[in-house]
């Protein structure tokens, strides 16, 4: 009988990242939603590397999935597509604080 396998947090994060990236690549290839391919094309044209585009799009998808699960509601396609189309700018709820918790300077 085999013993349970302990999963490292890094393994879980790598799996989640790979799964989200695959979902984004599928959306781009299928053209569904249309905003996925449009966003990829737009960011490619302005010089973003493929890896960066996929990461930005995966952040948006991960946020919406988390919100959907925590709020026990359906996936918000309208928010998702609107947020994709707004990339590379992230909405305030997705903004990354570069100062690691320092108060904003005005």
C-alpha positions in Angstrom: 0.0 0.0 0.0 1.4 3.4 -1.0 1.7 6.3 1.4 -0.1 9.6 0.7 2.0 12.0 -1.3 2.8 15.4 0.2 2.4 18.2 -2.3 4.6 21.2 -2.0 3.0 24.6 -2.3 5.3 25.4 -5.2 4.0 22.3 -7.0 0.4 23.5 -6.4 1.2 27.0 -7.7 3.0 25.6 -10.8 0.1 23.3 -11.5 -2.4 26.2 -11.1 -0.3 28.4 -13.4 0.0 25.7 -16.0 -3.7 25.0 -15.9 -4.6 28.7 -16.2 -2.1 29.2 -19.1 -3.6 26.2 -20.9 -7.1 27.6 -20.5 -6.0 30.9 -21.9 -4.2 29.2 -24.9 -7.4 27.3 -25.6 -9.5 30.5 -25.5 -7.1 32.2 -27.9 -7.1 29.2 -30.3 -10.9 28.8 -30.2 -11.7 32.5 -30.3 -14.0 32.0 -27.4 -14.5 34.4 -25.8 -13.6 36.8 -28.6 -11.8 39.1 -26.2 -9.2 36.5 -25.6 -7.9 36.4 -29.1 -8.4 40.1 -29.6 -6.4 40.9 -26.4 -3.6 38.5 -27.4 -3.3 40.1 -30.8 -3.4 43.6 -29.5 -0.7 43.0 -26.9 1.4 41.1 -29.5 1.2 44.0 -31.9 2.5 46.4 -29.3 5.5 44.2 -28.5 4.5 42.2 -25.4 6.2 38.8 -25.3 3.9 35.8 -25.4 4.8 34.7 -21.9 3.9 38.1 -20.5 0.6 38.2 -22.4 -0.4 34.8 -21.1 0.5 35.7 -17.6 -1.5 38.9 -17.6 -4.5 37.1 -19.1 -4.1 34.2 -16.6 -4.2 36.8 -13.7 -7.6 38.0 -14.9 -8.9 34.5 -15.3 -7.7 33.5 -11.9 -9.2 36.5 -10.2 -12.6 35.9 -11.8 -12.5 32.2 -10.9 -11.6 33.0 -7.3 -14.4 35.7 -7.1 -16.9 33.2 -8.6 -16.1 30.5 -6.0 -15.8 32.8 -3.0 -19.1 34.6 -3.9 -20.9 31.4 -5.0 -22.0 33.0 -8.3 -21.7 32.2 -12.0 -18.7 33.2 -14.0 -19.0 36.9 -15.0 -18.3 36.8 -18.7 -19.0 40.5 -19.2 -16.5 41.5 -16.5 -13.9 38.9 -17.8 -14.1 40.1 -21.4 -14.1 43.8 -20.4 -11.0 43.3 -18.2 -9.2 41.3 -20.9 -9.8 44.1 -23.4 -8.4 46.6 -20.9 -5.1 44.9 -20.6 -2.2 45.7 -20.1 -3.9 48.0 -17.6 -5.3 46.2 -14.6 -8.4 47.3 -12.8 -7.9 48.5 -9.2 -8.9 45.1 -7.7 -6.1 43.5 -9.6 -3.4 46.2 -9.3 -0.1 44.9 -7.9 1.5 47.1 -5.2 5.1 47.4 -6.3 6.0 48.9 -2.9 5.1 45.8 -1.0 2.6 47.3 1.4 4.1 50.8 1.6 1.4 53.5 1.7 0.8 55.2 -1.6 2.7 58.4 -2.1 0.7 61.3 -3.6 
